Amino acid sequence: MKQKTLDFLNSHNIPYEITEHEAVYTMDDMERLGLYKLGTVCKNLFVRDQKGKKHFLVTVHNGTKIDLKLLGELLGAGKLSFASAERLQKYLGVEAGCVSPLGVINDEENKVTVVFEEKLSAESRLGVHPNCHSATLWLSYSHLAAAVKAAGNEIMTVKI
């Protein structure tokens, strides 16, 4: 997965830096490794609407608390819940712990809407996984958004 992600970014001339590290599964793991000192590490959630027809990959600042009810209202999607591991694999081609806005490069039908927290747009160095949990990619917000657009997925921005 990581190499496919790097190849995608390179083929679209999207600049990034990469930090290799031991596998991380939580935001606490990222903080323990000192990654918070290198830039703004993003927290990512993969959610769906109640009917399972709409899927959203939500990317926020690591310190943001997410209220799924409020988020559902902001997105006009009603009640949201976390998507299953099966849906994560089907739509993004990744397992839990590897969720990243760059997962949309595996979403060939562009079914997933990527949702960015508004305050991330001012960031020059965002940390996201390259679709595996043993590395972190560092990109500006504009370059991360360009990657999502290059994959063909819709982007929404919300103020949380």
C-alpha positions, 0 to 999 in steps of 0.5 A: 500500500505504501509504495502505491501511495508514494507512486501516486503522489510522485506521478501527480508531482505532489511533494511530501516528506516521509518519516518511517517508524514502528507501526502505530495504532492510536494517536497516543502511539503517534505522540509517544514516538514524538511525531507531534513535534514534526508537524500537525498529525491528523486524526482520521475517521471513516464513517457512513450514514445510517443507510450505508449509502454515503461514506465519509473519510473525516480528517481533523486536527489530532486534538479535535473531539468529534461529535458524530451527531453534530458532524452528521448535521454539518454534512447533511447526512443525518445519523453517522456511525463508524464504518465496518472493517469490511467497508474500510477494505472495500472502499479504501483498501486499508485496515483499521489503523491505516485510515488516511485521506490518501486511501481514496486512491483505492476508491476507484468509483469515487464513492467516498467524500473526504471531509477536512476540518476547516482549521487544517487549511492553514497548516503547512505540514500535515501528517497522514499515513501512506495507507499503512501504519508504519510511516507518516507522510508530511504534506501541506494542506494544499498538496493533500487536497490536490492529491484527493482531487487527483484521485477524483473524490469530492472534498468538503470542509467543515468547521467543527 
